[in-house]
Amino acid sequence: MYTDFNKIVLDFQLQEHERFIFKFVSLYKSIDEDRDGIIDEEQFRQMVYQMNVLDRPQHPGEQDGMLKIVDPHNNKKMTFSEIMHLFLNHMVD
């Protein structure tokens, strides 16, 4: 009986998580045109702008700060999970 309850709770949490990130996943897929799971700096800037993440999205200094966090080695490539982690932390702040 506990295992059934546990499964119900975990399934519910998974469904809520998928619903929470659905728009992000859709936008990421539309920006990642070659579907390799990696986006470059220009695509990242486009994503930040489209998501309206910053108070002043046209301000490049704020985007540069986010880039330094998500791409600390400046290799100009970012993965889905790196960006998701950045945005979740940005939302919590």
The first five atom37 places (N, CA, C, CB, O) and aatype in JSON, in Angstrom:
{
  "aatype": [12, 18, 16, 3, 13, 2, 11, 9, 19, 10, 3, 13, 5, 10, 5, 6, 8, 6, 1, 13, 9, 13, 11, 13, 19, 15, 10, 18, 11, 15, 9, 3, 6, 3, 1, 3, 7, 9, 9, 3, 6, 6, 5, 13, 1, 5, 12, 19, 18, 5, 12, 2, 19, 10, 3, 1, 14, 5, 8, 14, 7, 6, 5, 3, 7, 12, 10, 11, 9, 19, 3, 14, 8, 2, 2, 11, 11, 12, 16, 13, 15, 6, 9, 12, 8, 10, 13, 10, 2, 8, 12, 19, 3],
  "atom_mask": [
    [1, 1, 1, 1, 1],
    [1, 1, 1, 1, 1],
    [1, 1, 1, 1, 1],
    [1, 1, 1, 1, 1],
    [1, 1, 1, 1, 1],
    [1, 1, 1, 1, 1],
    [1, 1, 1, 1, 1],
    [1, 1, 1, 1, 1],
    [1, 1, 1, 1, 1],
    [1, 1, 1, 1, 1],
    [1, 1, 1, 1, 1],
    [1, 1, 1, 1, 1],
    [1, 1, 1, 1, 1],
    [1, 1, 1, 1, 1],
    [1, 1, 1, 1, 1],
    [1, 1, 1, 1, 1],
    [1, 1, 1, 1, 1],
    [1, 1, 1, 1, 1],
    [1, 1, 1, 1, 1],
    [1, 1, 1, 1, 1],
    [1, 1, 1, 1, 1],
    [1, 1, 1, 1, 1],
    [1, 1, 1, 1, 1],
    [1, 1, 1, 1, 1],
    [1, 1, 1, 1, 1],
    [1, 1, 1, 1, 1],
    [1, 1, 1, 1, 1],
    [1, 1, 1, 1, 1],
    [1, 1, 1, 1, 1],
    [1, 1, 1, 1, 1],
    [1, 1, 1, 1, 1],
    [1, 1, 1, 1, 1],
    [1, 1, 1, 1, 1],
    [1, 1, 1, 1, 1],
    [1, 1, 1, 1, 1],
    [1, 1, 1, 1, 1],
    [1, 1, 1, 0, 1],
    [1, 1, 1, 1, 1],
    [1, 1, 1, 1, 1],
    [1, 1, 1, 1, 1],
    [1, 1, 1, 1, 1],
    [1, 1, 1, 1, 1],
    [1, 1, 1, 1, 1],
    [1, 1, 1, 1, 1],
    [1, 1, 1, 1, 1],
    [1, 1, 1, 1, 1],
    [1, 1, 1, 1, 1],
    [1, 1, 1, 1, 1],
    [1, 1, 1, 1, 1],
    [1, 1, 1, 1, 1],
    [1, 1, 1, 1, 1],
    [1, 1, 1, 1, 1],
    [1, 1, 1, 1, 1],
    [1, 1, 1, 1, 1],
    [1, 1, 1, 1, 1],
    [1, 1, 1, 1, 1],
    [1, 1, 1, 1, 1],
    [1, 1, 1, 1, 1],
    [1, 1, 1, 1, 1],
    [1, 1, 1, 1, 1],
    [1, 1, 1, 0, 1],
    [1, 1, 1, 1, 1],
    [1, 1, 1, 1, 1],
    [1, 1, 1, 1, 1],
    [1, 1, 1, 0, 1],
    [1, 1, 1, 1, 1],
    [1, 1, 1, 1, 1],
    [1, 1, 1, 1, 1],
    [1, 1, 1, 1, 1],
    [1, 1, 1, 1, 1],
    [1, 1, 1, 1, 1],
    [1, 1, 1, 1, 1],
    [1, 1, 1, 1, 1],
    [1, 1, 1, 1, 1],
    [1, 1, 1, 1, 1],
    [1, 1, 1, 1, 1],
    [1, 1, 1, 1, 1],
    [1, 1, 1, 1, 1],
    [1, 1, 1, 1, 1],
    [1, 1, 1, 1, 1],
    [1, 1, 1, 1, 1],
    [1, 1, 1, 1, 1],
    [1, 1, 1, 1, 1],
    [1, 1, 1, 1, 1],
    [1, 1, 1, 1, 1],
    [1, 1, 1, 1, 1],
    [1, 1, 1, 1, 1],
    [1, 1, 1, 1, 1],
    [1, 1, 1, 1, 1],
    [1, 1, 1, 1, 1],
    [1, 1, 1, 1, 1],
    [1, 1, 1, 1, 1],
    [1, 1, 1, 1, 1]
  ],
  "atom_positions": [
    [[0.82, -1.19, 0.0], [0.0, 0.0, 0.0], [0.87, 1.26, 0.0], [-0.93, -0.01, 1.2], [0.55, 2.24, -0.68]],
    [[1.97, 1.25, 0.77], [2.86, 2.39, 0.77], [3.49, 2.59, -0.61], [3.95, 2.22, 1.83], [3.63, 3.73, -1.06]],
    [[3.86, 1.51, -1.28], [4.48, 1.63, -2.6], [3.51, 2.24, -3.6], [4.96, 0.27, -3.09], [3.93, 3.0, -4.47]],
    [[2.22, 1.91, -3.49], [1.22, 2.52, -4.37], [1.12, 4.02, -4.11], [-0.16, 1.85, -4.18], [1.08, 4.83, -5.04]],
    [[1.08, 4.38, -2.84], [1.01, 5.79, -2.47], [2.25, 6.53, -2.96], [0.87, 5.94, -0.93], [2.15, 7.63, -3.52]],
    [[3.41, 5.94, -2.76], [4.67, 6.54, -3.19], [4.67, 6.75, -4.7], [5.85, 5.66, -2.77], [5.1, 7.81, -5.17]],
    [[4.21, 5.78, -5.46], [4.15, 5.9, -6.92], [3.21, 7.03, -7.33], [3.67, 4.58, -7.55], [3.54, 7.8, -8.24]],
    [[2.08, 7.15, -6.69], [1.13, 8.22, -7.01], [1.76, 9.59, -6.77], [-0.16, 8.07, -6.16], [1.65, 10.48, -7.61]],
    [[2.41, 9.74, -5.64], [3.05, 11.02, -5.3], [4.16, 11.34, -6.3], [3.62, 10.99, -3.87], [4.25, 12.47, -6.78]],
    [[5.0, 10.37, -6.61], [6.1, 10.61, -7.54], [5.6, 10.91, -8.95], [7.03, 9.4, -7.57], [6.14, 11.78, -9.63]],
    [[4.57, 10.21, -9.39], [3.97, 10.48, -10.7], [3.42, 11.89, -10.76], [2.87, 9.46, -11.02], [3.59, 12.59, -11.76]],
    [[2.75, 12.32, -9.7], [2.2, 13.67, -9.64], [3.33, 14.7, -9.71], [1.36, 13.86, -8.35], [3.22, 15.68, -10.45]],
    [[4.4, 14.48, -8.95], [5.51, 15.42, -8.96], [6.15, 15.51, -10.33], [6.56, 15.02, -7.93], [6.51, 16.59, -10.78]],
    [[6.29, 14.38, -11.0], [6.87, 14.37, -12.33], [5.98, 15.14, -13.32], [7.07, 12.93, -12.81], [6.48, 15.92, -14.12]],
    [[4.69, 14.91, -13.25], [3.76, 15.62, -14.14], [3.82, 17.13, -13.91], [2.33, 15.11, -13.93], [3.81, 17.9, -14.87]],
    [[3.89, 17.54, -12.66], [3.98, 18.97, -12.35], [5.3, 19.56, -12.84], [3.82, 19.2, -10.85], [5.33, 20.68, -13.35]],
    [[6.37, 18.82, -12.69], [7.67, 19.28, -13.16], [7.65, 19.43, -14.69], [8.79, 18.3, -12.73], [8.12, 20.44, -15.21]],
    [[7.12, 18.45, -15.38], [7.04, 18.52, -16.84], [6.18, 19.7, -17.28], [6.48, 17.21, -17.42], [6.51, 20.38, -18.26]],
    [[5.1, 19.95, -16.59], [4.24, 21.08, -16.92], [4.96, 22.4, -16.66], [2.93, 21.02, -16.12], [4.82, 23.36, -17.42]],
    [[5.73, 22.45, -15.57], [6.46, 23.66, -15.19], [7.5, 24.04, -16.24], [7.14, 23.46, -13.83], [7.67, 25.22, -16.54]],
    [[8.19, 23.05, -16.82], [9.26, 23.36, -17.77], [8.83, 23.24, -19.23], [10.43, 22.44, -17.53], [9.67, 23.39, -20.12]],
    [[7.57, 22.97, -19.51], [7.1, 22.73, -20.87], [7.46, 23.89, -21.81], [5.59, 22.5, -20.88], [7.98, 23.66, -22.9]],
    [[7.18, 25.13, -21.4], [7.46, 26.27, -22.27], [8.95, 26.42, -22.53], [6.91, 27.56, -21.65], [9.38, 26.73, -23.65]],
    [[9.76, 26.17, -21.48], [11.2, 26.25, -21.65], [11.68, 25.2, -22.64], [11.91, 26.08, -20.3], [12.48, 25.5, -23.53]],
    [[11.21, 23.98, -22.51], [11.6, 22.89, -23.41], [11.21, 23.23, -24.84], [10.95, 21.56, -22.97], [12.01, 23.02, -25.76]],
    [[10.03, 23.74, -25.04], [9.57, 24.09, -26.39], [10.43, 25.19, -27.0], [8.1, 24.54, -26.35], [10.83, 25.11, -28.16]],
    [[10.73, 26.21, -26.2], [11.56, 27.31, -26.7], [12.97, 26.81, -27.01], [11.61, 28.46, -25.68], [13.54, 27.15, -28.04]],
    [[13.53, 26.01, -26.12], [14.88, 25.48, -26.34], [14.93, 24.68, -27.64], [15.32, 24.6, -25.15], [15.86, 24.84, -28.44]],
    [[13.94, 23.84, -27.86], [13.91, 23.04, -29.09], [13.81, 23.93, -30.33], [12.74, 22.06, -29.06], [14.41, 23.62, -31.35]],
    [[13.04, 25.01, -30.24], [12.91, 25.9, -31.4], [14.2, 26.67, -31.69], [11.75, 26.88, -31.19], [14.48, 26.99, -32.84]],
    [[14.97, 26.96, -30.65], [16.22, 27.7, -30.83], [17.35, 26.77, -31.24], [16.59, 28.44, -29.53], [18.22, 27.16, -32.02]],
    [[17.36, 25.55, -30.74], [18.39, 24.56, -31.07], [18.03, 23.94, -32.42], [18.5, 23.46, -29.95], [17.55, 22.81, -32.49]],
    [[18.28, 24.69, -33.48], [17.83, 24.3, -34.81], [18.46, 23.0, -35.32], [18.14, 25.39, -35.78], [17.81, 22.25, -36.04]],
    [[19.7, 22.73, -34.95], [20.33, 21.49, -35.43], [20.07, 20.3, -34.52], [21.83, 21.7, -35.58], [20.55, 19.2, -34.77]],
    [[19.32, 20.54, -33.44], [18.86, 19.49, -32.53], [19.99, 18.67, -31.91], [17.93, 18.56, -33.26], [19.85, 17.47, -31.68]],
    [[21.12, 19.34, -31.64], [22.22, 18.62, -31.01], [22.26, 18.8, -29.49], [23.53, 19.07, -31.61], [23.13, 18.25, -28.81]],
    [[21.31, 19.56, -28.95], [21.22, 19.76, -27.51], [22.13, 20.85, -26.98], [0.0, 0.0, 0.0], [22.2, 21.08, -25.77]],
    [[22.83, 21.52, -27.88], [23.76, 22.58, -27.5], [23.41, 23.84, -28.27], [25.25, 22.16, -27.77], [23.15, 23.81, -29.47]],
    [[23.4, 24.97, -27.54], [23.18, 26.24, -28.24], [24.4, 27.12, -28.06], [21.91, 26.95, -27.71], [25.19, 26.95, -27.14]],
    [[24.54, 28.08, -28.97], [25.68, 28.99, -28.9], [25.28, 30.29, -28.21], [26.24, 29.27, -30.32], [24.14, 30.44, -27.75]],
    [[26.21, 31.21, -28.14], [25.99, 32.46, -27.42], [24.85, 33.28, -28.01], [27.27, 33.28, -27.41], [24.02, 33.8, -27.26]],
    [[24.78, 33.39, -29.32], [23.71, 34.16, -29.95], [22.35, 33.52, -29.69], [23.95, 34.28, -31.47], [21.37, 34.22, -29.42]],
    [[22.28, 32.21, -29.76], [21.03, 31.52, -29.47], [20.64, 31.7, -28.0], [21.16, 30.01, -29.8], [19.46, 31.85, -27.68]],
    [[21.63, 31.7, -27.11], [21.36, 31.94, -25.7], [20.78, 33.34, -25.5], [22.64, 31.78, -24.86], [19.8, 33.5, -24.77]],
    [[21.36, 34.33, -26.13], [20.85, 35.71, -26.02], [19.41, 35.79, -26.54], [21.76, 36.69, -26.81], [18.56, 36.47, -25.96]],
    [[19.16, 35.09, -27.63], [17.81, 35.05, -28.2], [16.84, 34.43, -27.18], [17.79, 34.25, -29.53], [15.73, 34.92, -27.0]],
    [[17.26, 33.36, -26.54], [16.41, 32.67, -25.56], [16.12, 33.59, -24.37], [17.09, 31.37, -25.08], [14.97, 33.68, -23.92]],
    [[17.14, 34.25, -23.86], [16.97, 35.17, -22.73], [15.98, 36.26, -23.09], [18.32, 35.79, -22.3], [15.11, 36.62, -22.29]],
    [[16.11, 36.79, -24.3], [15.2, 37.85, -24.75], [13.76, 37.33, -24.86], [15.67, 38.41, -26.1], [12.83, 37.97, -24.39]],
    [[13.6, 36.17, -25.49], [12.25, 35.63, -25.69], [11.58, 35.21, -24.39], [12.31, 34.44, -26.62], [10.36, 35.27, -24.26]],
    [[12.4, 34.79, -23.42], [11.83, 34.38, -22.14], [11.55, 35.58, -21.23], [12.78, 33.4, -21.44], [10.9, 35.45, -20.19]],
    [[12.05, 36.75, -21.63], [11.86, 37.96, -20.83], [12.4, 37.73, -19.41], [10.36, 38.36, -20.78], [11.76, 38.09, -18.42]],
    [[13.58, 37.14, -19.33], [14.2, 36.78, -18.06], [14.69, 38.02, -17.32], [15.36, 35.81, -18.29], [14.59, 38.1, -16.09]],
    [[15.22, 38.97, -18.05], [15.81, 40.15, -17.42], [14.82, 41.31, -17.41], [17.09, 40.56, -18.16], [13.92, 41.41, -18.25]],
    [[15.01, 42.19, -16.43], [14.15, 43.37, -16.34], [14.31, 44.25, -17.57], [14.48, 44.17, -15.08], [13.35, 44.82, -18.07]],
    [[15.55, 44.34, -18.04], [15.85, 45.13, -19.25], [16.56, 44.23, -20.24], [16.73, 46.4, -18.9], [17.79, 44.26, -20.32]],
    [[15.82, 43.42, -21.0], [16.46, 42.41, -21.86], [17.39, 42.99, -22.91], [15.41, 41.6, -22.55], [18.25, 42.28, -23.44]],
    [[17.23, 44.26, -23.22], [18.09, 44.84, -24.24], [19.46, 45.21, -23.69], [17.43, 46.07, -24.85], [20.35, 45.59, -24.45]],
    [[19.65, 45.12, -22.37], [20.91, 45.49, -21.74], [21.91, 44.34, -21.84], [20.68, 45.89, -20.26], [21.76, 43.33, -21.14]],
    [[22.93, 44.47, -22.71], [23.87, 43.36, -22.93], [24.71, 43.0, -21.71], [24.78, 43.68, -24.07], [25.14, 41.86, -21.59]],
    [[24.95, 43.94, -20.8], [25.76, 43.66, -19.61], [25.12, 42.6, -18.74], [0.0, 0.0, 0.0], [25.82, 41.75, -18.18]],
    [[23.81, 42.64, -18.6], [23.11, 41.63, -17.8], [23.19, 40.26, -18.47], [21.63, 42.04, -17.58], [23.39, 39.25, -17.79]],
    [[23.03, 40.23, -19.77], [23.16, 38.96, -20.49], [24.59, 38.43, -20.38], [22.76, 39.13, -21.97], [24.8, 37.23, -20.26]],
    [[25.56, 39.33, -20.43], [26.96, 38.91, -20.29], [27.2, 38.26, -18.93], [27.91, 40.11, -20.49], [27.92, 37.27, -18.83]],
    [[26.58, 38.82, -17.88], [26.71, 38.24, -16.55], [26.15, 36.83, -16.5], [0.0, 0.0, 0.0], [26.73, 35.94, -15.88]],
    [[25.01, 36.63, -17.15], [24.41, 35.29, -17.19], [25.3, 34.34, -17.99], [23.0, 35.34, -17.8], [25.45, 33.17, -17.63]],
    [[25.88, 34.85, -19.08], [26.77, 34.02, -19.89], [27.99, 33.57, -19.1], [27.21, 34.77, -21.14], [28.44, 32.43, -19.24]],
    [[28.53, 34.45, -18.27], [29.7, 34.09, -17.46], [29.36, 32.97, -16.48], [30.23, 35.31, -16.7], [30.21, 32.14, -16.15]],
    [[28.13, 32.95, -16.03], [27.71, 31.9, -15.1], [27.5, 30.58, -15.83], [26.43, 32.32, -14.37], [27.99, 29.54, -15.4]],
    [[26.78, 30.63, -16.94], [26.41, 29.4, -17.66], [27.56, 28.86, -18.52], [25.18, 29.65, -18.53], [27.6, 27.67, -18.83]],
    [[28.48, 29.75, -18.91], [29.61, 29.35, -19.76], [30.9, 29.93, -19.18], [29.39, 29.82, -21.24], [31.52, 30.8, -19.8]],
    [[31.32, 29.46, -18.0], [32.46, 30.08, -17.31], [33.79, 29.95, -18.07], [32.61, 29.48, -15.95], [34.69, 30.76, -17.85]],
    [[33.92, 28.97, -18.94], [35.16, 28.78, -19.69], [35.11, 29.44, -21.07], [35.45, 27.3, -19.85], [36.05, 29.34, -21.85]],
    [[33.99, 30.11, -21.34], [33.81, 30.87, -22.58], [34.04, 30.02, -23.83], [34.76, 32.06, -22.6], [34.69, 30.45, -24.79]],
    [[33.49, 28.81, -23.81], [33.6, 27.95, -24.99], [32.46, 28.18, -25.98], [33.64, 26.49, -24.57], [32.39, 27.53, -27.03]],
    [[31.57, 29.1, -25.63], [30.48, 29.54, -26.52], [29.46, 28.44, -26.81], [31.05, 30.04, -27.82], [28.76, 28.49, -27.83]],
    [[29.37, 27.44, -25.93], [28.41, 26.36, -26.1], [27.77, 26.06, -24.75], [29.08, 25.09, -26.7], [28.46, 25.94, -23.73]],
    [[26.44, 25.93, -24.76], [25.7, 25.68, -23.52], [24.7, 24.56, -23.75], [24.99, 26.95, -23.04], [24.09, 24.46, -24.81]],
    [[24.55, 23.72, -22.74], [23.61, 22.6, -22.85], [22.27, 22.97, -22.22], [24.2, 21.34, -22.17], [22.15, 23.96, -21.5]],
    [[21.3, 22.16, -22.5], [19.97, 22.32, -21.94], [20.03, 22.35, -20.42], [19.04, 21.19, -22.42], [19.45, 23.24, -19.8]],
    [[20.72, 21.4, -19.83], [20.73, 21.3, -18.37], [21.48, 22.47, -17.73], [21.37, 19.99, -17.93], [21.08, 22.93, -16.66]],
    [[22.53, 22.96, -18.36], [23.25, 24.12, -17.83], [22.35, 25.35, -17.8], [24.5, 24.41, -18.67], [22.33, 26.1, -16.82]],
    [[21.61, 25.54, -18.87], [20.73, 26.71, -18.95], [19.55, 26.56, -18.01], [20.25, 26.93, -20.39], [19.13, 27.53, -17.38]],
    [[19.0, 25.36, -17.92], [17.89, 25.12, -17.0], [18.34, 25.43, -15.57], [17.39, 23.66, -17.11], [17.61, 26.07, -14.81]],
    [[19.51, 24.98, -15.21], [20.05, 25.23, -13.86], [20.2, 26.74, -13.63], [21.41, 24.51, -13.67], [19.85, 27.24, -12.56]],
    [[20.73, 27.44, -14.6], [20.9, 28.89, -14.49], [19.56, 29.59, -14.27], [21.58, 29.45, -15.75], [19.43, 30.41, -13.37]],
    [[18.57, 29.27, -15.09], [17.28, 29.94, -15.0], [16.56, 29.6, -13.7], [16.41, 29.58, -16.19], [15.9, 30.46, -13.12]],
    [[16.67, 28.36, -13.25], [16.04, 28.01, -11.98], [16.67, 28.78, -10.83], [16.14, 26.51, -11.72], [15.97, 29.25, -9.93]],
    [[17.99, 28.9, -10.86], [18.66, 29.7, -9.82], [18.29, 31.16, -9.92], [20.17, 29.54, -9.92], [18.13, 31.84, -8.91]],
    [[18.15, 31.66, -11.15], [17.76, 33.06, -11.37], [16.35, 33.32, -10.82], [17.82, 33.4, -12.88], [16.08, 34.38, -10.25]],
    [[15.46, 32.34, -10.99], [14.09, 32.48, -10.48], [14.06, 32.49, -8.97], [13.2, 31.35, -11.01], [13.27, 33.21, -8.36]],
    [[14.93, 31.68, -8.35], [14.95, 31.57, -6.89], [15.49, 32.86, -6.28], [15.79, 30.37, -6.44], [15.0, 33.3, -5.24]],
    [[16.5, 33.46, -6.92], [17.06, 34.71, -6.4], [15.96, 35.75, -6.35], [18.23, 35.21, -7.28], [16.21, 36.89, -5.94]]
  ]
}
